[in-house]
């Protein structure tokens, strides 16, 4: 019986999923991923689907390259940058990453609070008002998050994040399936494969627009954050992976980033396009009502995206169900970001960065990286989904430098021995570098030109 269980396809699949890649993939399938892709589908239909799809091979190869460096050297990336390149470059990457990820985790807690309100059938106070309810909810969620994360080891956390990853994926696949039964959806999918930047979207009944390029940056920034690429080697090394695990790690990376995260990226765009963009099309403005897809921006309202997946009699509970899923997604990203920042903080000053029972500094910093941004989050006055989009867009700015660092180390036998980058790997890393550089420069020209 035990051999039958060990050798069945489902068990083998989960063995391939569970690992450091599952933590990172679960973190990437967080509030930022949901918000950027869902609102892209909601506001622009399938026009930005190509971004979500074409970054998938970039994500696989960039993360696998980082894991190879960590597996083979056993060193932290910040230490390698500081000693093998230049200390100034290490601090140049660390300081903005430190500040940016405070904002990222503030955004995750904001979404978790909005998700909690949505589960109770309520919206967060209008205008981001700091009320007793918001503060109390934030404190309670912070305490619960700390208890879950701090009273368990690395391996237990890996398993928890893996199951949460699968749960989130299944929910959104169910949402997208109904839309895929419509032939118009397939025409939209084909059109969405052609790279294009749609026109900015005017919000019905308001003097504001939804910038298409900012949304594109949000998708790319969430998929290609410098902090993820530079930190993934810590996760694999912390899991005791070595040079002997390079091939098995690559397989896990393909499954987690290519299959699970890749499917998720596409189906959330499809869900937003089919359940909101194609459904809420009334251009007339009525105070207090949402009739047009351009008006969506709050978590509770965006929860209507899962209504098509539910039987007619229970469609009204769609927002609470969606809010629960988004709360879980916010938690997974918050934990992943907190962990990678603890790795960076300890490694940049030469301290032990391994997540073990014998390293109390790690647990202390991990708690602080969850608690401080979380408790600051009520005082950032923007809708929760918009916060996540802005934070993820900011992530993209450092990516060209991170890609240059990965390319350098991956082409030196001194660091990766016989596993130096092939021509194909170098081509994909180079395309990722150029894409991130182009998007960053283009946005800079739009902002300051």
DRENVO-256472 format. One record per residue (C-alpha): y, x, z. Coordinates in steps of 0.5 Angstrom, whole numbers, plus 500, padded with zeros to 3 digits. Each point is the difference from the previous one (the first is absolute). Last residue first. Layout:
REM DRENVO-256472
YXZ/...
***
This chain:
REM DRENVO-256472
627519458/499500508/495494501/497500493/500507499/496501506/495495498/499503494/499507503/495497505/496496495/500507496/498504505/494496503/498499492/500507499/496502506/495495499/499502493/500507502/494498506/497497494/500506495/498504506/494496501/498500493/501507499/496502506/503501507/497506504/493498504/497507499/504503506/505494502/505505504/500507497/497497494/507497498/501494496/500495505/505503504/505500495/499493497/500497507/507503502/503498493/497493502/503500507/507502496/500494495/498496506/506501504/504494497/494495500/500498507/507497500/497495495/495498506/505499505/504496496/494495498/498500507/507498503/500495494/494497503/502499507/507497498/506505502/504501506/496506504/501499507/493496501/497507498/502505505/494498505/495501494/503506498/500503507/493497502/495502494/503507499/500501508/493498501/498505494/504505504/496499506/493500497/501506496/503504506/494498504/495504496/494501503/498493498/501502493/505499494/501507498/507502499/500506505/507503500/503504495/507497500/499497493/493498502/502496506/505496497/496499493/494498503/504495504/503497494/493499497/498496506/506496500/500498493/493498500/501496506/506496497/496499494/494497503/505496505/504497494/494498496/497496506/507496501/500499492/493497501/502496506/506497496/496499494/496495504/506497503/503499494/494497496/499494506/504495496/494501494/495497505/498493497/501503493/495505501/503508500/500505495/507497497/503500507/499508500/507501497/504495505/500506505/506503496/504494504/497503507/502507498/507499498/502502493/499494495/507497497/498504493/494495499/504494500/500494504/500502507/504495504/505501506/506498495/498497493/501504494/497498493/496506496/493496502/495506498/496500506/493500497/500506495/503505504/497498507/492499499/499503493/505506501/499501507/492500500/500504494/505506503/495499506/494501496/502506496/502504507/493498503/496502495/503507500/499500507/493498500/498504494/504506499/503501507/494499504/494501495/503505496/502504507/493499502/497503494/505506501/498501507/493500498/501506495/505504505/495499506/497507500/507503500/501497507/501493503/500500507/504493501/506504502/500504493/499493496/506497504/504507500/499500493/503493499/507503502/504503495/498494495/501495505/507502502/502501492/499493499/497498493/497493501/506497504/505504497/498498493/500492502/506501503/503504495/498494495/504495505/506504500/500501492/499492500/506499504/500493503/507497500/505497504/505495501/496494502/497493497/495503496/499507500/502504494/494505498/501507497/498501493/493502499/498507500/494501495/493504500/495495496/494498504/504494503/500497493/492500500/500497507/505495498/495498494/495500505/504495505/501495494/492500500/500497507/494501504/503507502/505496504/494497504/498507502/506503502/500497507/493501501/501507498/506500505/496498506/494505498/504506500/503499507/494499503/497506497/506505502/499496507/493503500/501507498/506500506/495498505/495505498/505506499/503498507/493501503/499507497/507502503/499498507/502494503/505497506/506503497/500496493/498493503/504500506/506503497/500494494/499495506/506503504/505500493/498493498/502498507/507504500/501497493/498493502/505500506/506503496/499495495/500494505/505503504/505500493/502505496/503496494/497503493/504495496/496494502/495500506/493502498/497494496/495496504/493497499/497504505/496504496/507501496/503503507/495505501/501502492/507501501/499504506/494504496/505501495/506503504/495504503/498503493/507501499/502504506/494504498/503502493/507501503/497505505/496503494/506501496/503505506/494504501/499501492/507502500/499505505/493503498/501501493/506504501/497503506/494503496/505502494/504504505/493503503/499503493/493500496/494503503/502499507/504494501/497496494/493502503/502498507/503493497/494499496/495501506/494505500/493499499/500504494/495497496/500493502/508500501/501502493/495496497/503494504/506501497/497500493/497494501/506496502/504502494/494499495/498493503/508498500/501502493/494497498/503493503/507501498/499497493/498493503/506499505/505502495/497496494/500494504/508500500/501495495/494495502/505495504/507503501/502497507/493497503/496506497/504505502/501497507/493500501/499507497/506503505/498496506/493500500/500508499/505501505/497495505/494504500/494502495/503507500/498501507/493497499/499505494/502505505/495498505/495499495/501507497/499503507/493497500/496494498/500498493/494504498/496498506/502493499/497500493/493503502/500494505/501495495/496503495/493500504/498507502/501500508/498493501/494500496/499507504/501497507/495494498/
***
